[in-house]
């Protein structure tokens, strides 16, 4: 504790806390889960077992789900006496979201806790546990965004009579200091965006720079990733405009020229483009030139080629979809997903997210992410299907290529409800694959996997029940307000 008090900056204190937590979890894993501690396990309650399981899985420790067997009967069903333990049930519910394929006991646990937590709600006094249950059922911790969950937890913790005031005030101060940093970053990025004047010059495109910054802040909020945020926010905002050019504005003849220009990636290609495309193309080249300069300063110029290649891939896929729409063609589900997993942009964003992450990233890391590993595929499936589930009706109204919903309905003669059930299963399995990829030993360092995991979390938060990006005046506006406008009051 003395070392903690002697640390000057909040960042130093946080690093110490982080190191302490990591050491404690390592110790718990080695002493508690790798050895035969039957006596200790028998004495532990559901809350403790589930919490430890979740915390260890979050850090990549391959804890066995067999730790929950003691809470089941001889038919493998969870015992009914657990229903009255709301705190334990909530802890188990949160733990189930770290499951991987084949863990039937955790599938069973999710159904069991979801049913009984919902049933318990009307009888819970309006206190913090009731609020936690409501929130968890809507937004499990594992699929939430760290900054949003932190902001919410500070408010919950403050209402707890047993809270530690020093720790609470430190958490508030840390939150507000980081918020100031994010506000400064956003003001610089917003100036760049306003100078481009796309809102006036390209009125058909979604004007979403603040929302794009929020998206990328979900990928990495930590102060050391300021360059990574600046790069990825600019890239995602331009990708959004390019998406709209292909979806809602460009003619097929113009899109042929634009696709060719991006494949060539040279300033002379500007001459062949119509005026409105020149603006976007010029901005794209400028952003990647900026990235080139930053990487050259660090002796890492090789990274830029991976990012450019990923952008070229996505544009070719946009063009493929534009041809489908132009021809009135509804592809098979397999054909659609081959292209739509690329246009969902998550492989491109995952690749680009590595650019500004310093020494942690190697050439091997870029080779790995460019090979479309399972975790990137899974994030792409989550992104594509969650988007199509909530957005397909609006997209059809504004004139858009058939979504996964239409493709599946046509191919399998299925009802919309049957399609949604199937897609939710696929999303669930994709989360299981992501969780499996994060268990040690990992293919690349965990901080890199976390960027891909965080991309999926952003989609989960923004596309739960609605397209929160396209219709950004609803819940996304509240998220932006809580993270980028309103500071946490300090008494």
HUZISUL-V496451 format. One record per residue. N is the residue number from 1. PHI is phi in whole degrees, -180 to 180 (* if undefined). PSI is psi in radians with two decimals (* if undefined). OMEGA is omega in degrees with one decimal (* if undefined). Layout:
N PHI PSI OMEGA
N PHI PSI OMEGA
This chain:
1 * -0.60 178.9
2 -62 -0.70 178.9
3 -62 -0.72 179.6
4 -61 -0.80 -177.5
5 -68 -0.52 -177.5
6 -79 -0.30 178.8
7 -66 2.27 -173.0
8 -78 -0.91 -171.3
9 -94 2.61 175.1
10 -54 -0.65 -178.3
11 -64 -0.65 178.5
12 -66 -0.75 179.1
13 -63 -0.71 179.7
14 -65 -0.69 178.3
15 -63 -0.67 177.3
16 -65 -0.78 178.4
17 -60 -0.78 -179.4
18 -60 -0.78 179.8
19 -65 -0.70 178.9
20 -64 -0.76 -179.6
21 -63 -0.78 -179.3
22 -61 -0.76 180.0
23 -65 -0.70 -179.5
24 -66 -0.75 -179.9
25 -67 -0.69 177.1
26 -59 -0.78 179.8
27 -63 -0.79 -179.5
28 -61 -0.72 -178.9
29 -65 -0.80 -176.3
30 -68 -0.73 -174.3
31 -88 -0.49 -168.9
32 -104 -0.57 -173.4
33 -112 -0.40 -179.7
34 -88 -0.36 -179.5
35 -107 2.88 -177.2
36 -84 1.72 -179.1
37 -114 0.99 -173.0
38 -60 -0.69 -176.8
39 -64 -0.81 -179.5
40 -63 -0.71 -177.7
41 -66 -0.63 179.7
42 -64 -0.58 -175.0
43 -82 -0.29 -175.3
44 -78 2.52 178.1
45 -89 3.00 -176.8
46 -60 -0.76 -178.4
47 -55 -0.85 -175.2
48 -67 -0.80 -178.3
49 -62 -0.78 -177.7
50 -68 -0.69 179.8
51 -64 -0.81 -179.8
52 -63 -0.74 177.1
53 -57 -0.84 -178.0
54 -64 -0.79 -177.7
55 -65 -0.70 179.0
56 -70 -0.74 177.8
57 -62 -0.68 179.2
58 -58 -0.58 -179.6
59 -91 0.10 174.9
60 92 0.06 178.4
61 -73 2.25 -175.6
62 -80 1.15 -179.5
63 -70 2.43 179.5
64 -78 2.45 177.0
65 -75 -0.07 177.2
66 -63 -0.27 178.8
67 -61 -0.31 -178.6
68 -94 -0.06 -178.0
69 -59 -0.59 -175.7
70 -68 -0.20 179.3
71 -98 0.12 -179.0
72 -112 2.80 178.0
73 -91 -3.03 -175.5
74 -72 -0.09 174.0
75 -100 0.07 -179.7
76 82 0.20 179.4
77 -96 2.53 178.4
78 -66 2.44 -174.1
79 -71 2.50 -172.4
80 -68 -0.45 -178.6
81 -65 -0.32 179.7
82 -68 -0.40 -174.3
83 -57 -0.59 -177.7
84 -78 -0.23 -179.7
85 -91 1.40 -174.3
86 -63 -0.70 180.0
87 -62 -0.76 178.7
88 -67 -0.69 179.0
89 -63 -0.70 179.1
90 -65 -0.72 178.6
91 -63 -0.72 177.7
92 -66 -0.73 177.8
93 -56 -0.82 -179.4
94 -65 -0.65 -178.3
95 -66 -0.58 -175.9
96 -62 -0.41 -176.6
97 -77 -0.03 174.5
98 -100 0.21 -173.3
99 -76 2.79 176.2
100 -119 3.04 -179.2
101 -61 2.50 176.7
102 90 -0.08 -179.6
103 -92 1.33 -174.3
104 -60 -0.60 -177.8
105 -64 -0.55 178.9
106 -80 -0.54 171.4
107 -62 -0.79 178.1
108 -61 -0.73 -178.9
109 -64 -0.67 179.8
110 -65 -0.81 178.1
111 -61 -0.81 -177.3
112 -60 -0.87 -177.0
113 -71 -0.64 -179.9
114 -63 -0.81 -179.3
115 -62 -0.85 -171.4
116 -81 -0.48 173.6
117 -68 -0.72 176.1
118 -62 -0.71 179.7
119 -68 -0.59 -177.1
120 -75 -0.42 -172.8
121 -52 -0.85 -177.3
122 -60 -0.43 -176.9
123 -95 -0.09 -179.8
124 -81 2.37 175.3
125 -65 2.58 -179.1
126 -69 1.32 179.0
127 -127 -2.93 -173.8
128 -65 -0.60 -179.4
129 -66 -0.65 177.0
130 -63 -0.79 179.9
131 -63 -0.67 179.6
132 -66 -0.70 179.7
133 -64 -0.82 179.5
134 -58 -0.82 -177.8
135 -66 -0.79 -177.1
136 -62 -0.74 -179.9
137 -62 -0.52 178.5
138 -89 -0.63 -174.3
139 -146 1.55 177.0
140 -60 2.59 -177.6
141 -55 -0.81 -173.9
142 -62 -0.47 -177.8
143 -104 0.18 -179.4
144 -98 3.02 178.7
145 -96 2.31 -172.1
146 -54 -0.82 -176.8
147 -66 -0.72 178.1
148 -65 -0.76 -179.4
149 -67 -0.63 177.7
150 -64 -0.81 179.8
151 -59 -0.77 -179.2
152 -67 -0.72 -175.7
153 -69 -0.59 177.1
154 -57 -0.77 179.3
155 -65 -0.72 178.7
156 -65 -0.80 -176.8
157 -63 -0.64 -179.5
158 -62 -0.57 -178.9
159 -80 -0.21 178.4
160 -78 2.09 -176.1
161 -59 -0.43 -177.1
162 -91 0.20 -175.7
163 -65 2.67 176.9
164 -92 2.00 -172.5
165 -64 -0.65 -179.9
166 -63 -0.82 179.9
167 -64 -0.71 179.9
168 -63 -0.83 -179.2
169 -64 -0.65 177.9
170 -64 -0.73 179.2
171 -63 -0.74 179.4
172 -64 -0.80 -179.4
173 -61 -0.79 179.4
174 -61 -0.76 180.0
175 -61 -0.81 -176.6
176 -69 -0.64 178.1
177 -64 -0.76 178.9
178 -68 -0.61 176.9
179 -61 -0.70 177.8
180 -60 -0.73 178.0
181 -62 -0.80 179.7
182 -63 -0.66 178.7
183 -63 -0.72 179.2
184 -65 -0.76 178.2
185 -59 -0.81 -177.3
186 -63 -0.64 -179.6
187 -65 -0.64 178.0
188 -67 -0.78 -179.2
189 -66 -0.69 179.4
190 -64 -0.65 177.3
191 -62 -0.78 177.5
192 -58 -0.80 -177.7
193 -65 -0.75 -179.3
194 -67 -0.60 177.8
195 -64 -0.56 176.5
196 -68 -0.53 175.9
197 60 0.62 -180.0
198 -65 -0.58 -177.4
199 -57 -0.62 179.9
200 -90 -0.74 -173.6
201 -81 -0.48 178.6
202 -127 1.17 -171.6
203 -65 -0.29 179.8
204 -76 -0.33 -175.0
205 -87 2.59 178.6
206 -69 2.25 -179.3
207 -95 1.64 -166.0
208 -135 0.72 -173.9
209 -67 -0.69 179.3
210 -66 -0.73 178.9
211 -64 -0.66 177.8
212 -65 -0.72 178.5
213 -64 -0.73 177.4
214 -59 -0.77 179.5
215 -55 -0.85 -175.8
216 -74 -0.52 173.9
217 -63 -0.50 173.8
218 -69 -0.51 179.8
219 -76 -0.79 171.6
220 -151 2.10 179.7
221 -103 -0.24 -171.7
222 -64 2.51 -175.3
223 -57 -0.60 -175.8
224 -69 -0.21 -177.9
225 -101 0.55 -178.3
226 -61 -0.73 179.9
227 -68 -0.73 179.1
228 -59 -0.72 179.1
229 -65 -0.74 -178.6
230 -63 -0.78 179.7
231 -62 -0.91 -171.5
232 -71 -0.56 177.1
233 -65 -0.74 179.6
234 -66 -0.70 -179.2
235 -67 -0.78 -177.7
236 -68 -0.59 179.8
237 -68 -0.65 176.7
238 -73 -0.64 177.0
239 -62 -0.62 178.5
240 -65 -0.73 178.1
241 -67 -0.77 179.2
242 -62 -0.73 177.1
243 -56 -0.78 -179.5
244 -69 -0.58 175.5
245 -60 -0.78 -179.1
246 -74 -0.62 -174.1
247 -80 -0.77 -165.3
248 -126 -0.11 -171.3
249 -131 -0.88 -173.0
250 -68 2.49 171.4
251 -78 2.84 -178.2
252 -61 -0.66 179.7
253 -63 -0.75 178.9
254 -66 -0.66 -178.2
255 -68 -0.54 174.0
256 -60 -0.80 -179.7
257 -65 -0.75 -176.9
258 -67 -0.75 179.4
259 -62 -0.77 179.3
260 -63 -0.72 -178.8
261 -62 -0.74 -178.5
262 -71 -0.58 175.7
263 -66 -0.62 179.0
264 -75 -0.66 177.7
265 52 1.00 177.1
266 -147 2.59 -173.0
267 -60 -0.55 -177.8
268 -64 -0.36 179.7
269 -68 -0.26 178.1
270 -56 -0.65 -172.8
271 -60 -0.50 -174.8
272 -85 -0.12 -171.7
273 -96 2.61 170.9
274 -66 2.82 -170.5
275 -55 -0.81 -175.3
276 -67 -0.54 177.6
277 -74 -0.54 178.5
278 -59 -0.70 -178.8
279 -59 -0.84 -177.6
280 -69 -0.75 -177.9
281 -64 -0.75 179.6
282 -62 -0.78 -179.8
283 -62 -0.68 -179.8
284 -63 -0.84 179.2
285 -62 -0.69 179.7
286 -62 -0.76 -179.1
287 -63 -0.76 -179.0
288 -73 -0.46 172.1
289 -66 -0.71 175.9
290 -60 -0.77 179.3
291 -62 -0.75 179.4
292 -57 -0.82 -179.6
293 -62 -0.76 -180.0
294 -64 -0.73 -179.5
295 -70 -0.64 179.3
296 -62 -0.68 178.1
297 -59 -0.57 -176.8
298 -95 0.01 -177.5
299 70 0.56 -176.2
300 -127 0.64 -176.1
301 -60 -0.46 -177.8
302 -58 -0.46 -175.0
303 -65 -0.56 -171.8
304 -65 -0.60 -179.2
305 -62 -0.63 177.6
306 -65 -0.72 -179.0
307 -68 -0.74 178.5
308 -63 -0.75 -179.4
309 -60 -0.70 179.6
310 -66 -0.64 178.2
311 -69 -0.70 177.4
312 -62 -0.70 178.7
313 -59 -0.80 -175.6
314 -67 -0.64 -179.4
315 -68 -0.69 176.0
316 -61 -0.67 179.6
317 -71 -0.66 174.4
318 -57 -0.73 -177.9
319 -67 -0.67 177.7
320 -59 -0.79 179.2
321 -66 -0.66 179.4
322 -64 -0.66 177.1
323 -65 -0.74 178.0
324 -58 -0.81 -178.0
325 -64 -0.75 -178.5
326 -62 -0.58 -179.2
327 -92 -0.09 -176.0
328 67 0.52 -173.8
329 -91 2.29 174.4
330 -108 1.89 -175.9
331 -74 2.94 171.5
332 -69 2.84 -179.8
333 -59 -0.72 -178.5
334 -66 -0.74 179.4
335 -66 -0.73 179.0
336 -61 -0.86 -175.3
337 -66 -0.59 178.0
338 -56 -0.70 -179.5
339 -88 -0.75 -173.3
340 -70 -0.46 175.4
341 -68 -0.44 175.5
342 -80 -0.80 -177.3
343 -69 -0.32 172.9
344 -64 -0.28 169.3
345 78 0.03 -173.5
346 -75 -0.51 173.9
347 -68 -0.72 178.0
348 -63 -0.78 -178.5
349 -69 -0.67 178.2
350 -62 -0.79 178.6
351 -62 -0.84 -177.3
352 -68 -0.49 -178.1
353 -64 -0.40 -178.6
354 -78 -0.32 -171.1
355 -54 -0.86 -172.4
356 -98 0.43 -174.5
357 -100 0.29 169.9
358 70 -2.58 -171.3
359 -67 -0.39 -177.0
360 -59 -0.52 -174.3
361 -96 2.33 178.2
362 -118 3.06 175.7
363 -61 -0.63 178.6
364 -63 -0.62 178.3
365 -63 -0.72 179.1
366 -70 -0.65 175.7
367 -61 -0.72 -179.3
368 -64 -0.92 -175.9
369 -67 -0.56 -179.9
370 -73 -0.30 -179.9
371 -83 0.07 179.2
372 58 1.04 -178.7
373 -65 2.96 -173.5
374 -56 -0.70 -177.4
375 -66 -0.62 177.7
376 -72 -0.72 175.7
377 -59 -0.77 -178.3
378 -65 -0.76 177.8
379 -62 -0.66 179.2
380 -66 -0.68 177.7
381 -65 -0.80 178.9
382 -59 -0.81 -179.0
383 -62 -0.87 -175.1
384 -66 -0.85 -173.8
385 -74 -0.66 177.8
386 -65 -0.67 176.3
387 -62 -0.86 -177.2
388 -68 -0.61 179.5
389 -60 -0.80 -174.9
390 -92 -0.34 -171.5
391 -110 -0.05 -169.1
392 -65 -0.63 -178.1
393 -68 -0.77 179.0
394 -64 -0.73 -178.7
395 -62 -0.70 179.6
396 -66 -0.62 -180.0
397 -66 -0.63 -176.2
398 -91 0.05 177.4
399 86 1.55 -172.5
400 -145 2.71 175.9
401 -57 2.62 178.6
402 -54 2.40 179.9
403 -88 3.11 177.6
404 -57 -0.60 -178.9
405 -62 -0.88 179.8
406 -64 -0.73 -178.8
407 -62 -0.79 -177.8
408 -69 -0.72 179.6
409 -59 -0.78 -177.4
410 -68 -0.80 -174.9
411 -68 -0.67 -173.4
412 -108 0.13 -177.7
413 49 0.80 -175.5
414 -102 2.73 173.7
415 -80 2.84 179.1
416 -60 -0.70 -179.5
417 -63 -0.71 178.0
418 -64 -0.67 178.7
419 -64 -0.79 -177.2
420 -64 -0.66 177.1
421 -62 -0.78 179.2
422 -63 -0.77 -177.5
423 -67 -0.65 178.2
424 -65 -0.60 175.3
425 -63 -0.74 -179.2
426 -66 -0.68 177.5
427 -64 -0.76 178.4
428 -59 -0.79 179.5
429 -66 -0.59 177.7
430 -65 -0.69 176.1
431 -63 -0.69 178.2
432 -62 -0.70 177.9
433 -65 -0.72 178.5
434 -62 -0.77 179.3
435 -61 -0.73 -179.9
436 -63 -0.69 -179.2
437 -67 -0.34 -178.4
438 -94 0.01 178.1
439 -85 2.46 -179.5
440 -70 2.56 -4.8
441 -77 2.43 -176.4
442 -97 2.75 -177.4
443 -68 -0.62 177.8
444 -137 2.91 -179.3
445 -55 2.53 -176.0
446 -55 -0.67 178.5
447 -58 -0.46 177.2
448 -78 -0.74 176.1
449 -61 -0.60 -178.9
450 -62 -0.58 178.5
451 -63 -0.72 -179.5
452 -69 -0.75 177.1
453 -59 -0.75 -179.2
454 -67 -0.59 175.6
455 -60 -0.74 177.8
456 -66 -0.64 179.1
457 -64 -0.69 178.9
458 -60 -0.81 178.8
459 -60 -0.77 -178.9
460 -59 -0.71 -178.8
461 -72 -0.75 -174.0
462 -81 -0.47 -173.7
463 -111 0.35 176.6
464 -79 1.73 177.2
465 89 -0.32 179.0
466 -161 2.84 174.5
467 -83 1.58 -174.7
468 -72 -0.23 178.3
469 -85 -0.91 179.2
470 -64 -0.76 178.5
471 -102 1.24 -167.6
472 -81 -0.04 -178.3
473 -82 0.04 -176.4
474 -101 -2.00 -173.4
475 -68 -0.55 179.8
476 -62 -0.64 177.5
477 -60 -0.70 178.8
478 -68 -0.67 178.0
479 -63 -0.80 -180.0
480 -61 -0.75 180.0
481 -61 -0.79 -175.6
482 -72 -0.48 -177.3
483 -100 -0.49 -171.9
484 -120 -0.15 -178.3
485 -120 -1.01 -176.7
486 -85 2.16 174.7
487 -82 2.89 177.8
488 -83 2.16 179.7
489 -63 2.32 176.5
490 -111 2.11 -176.6
491 -75 * *
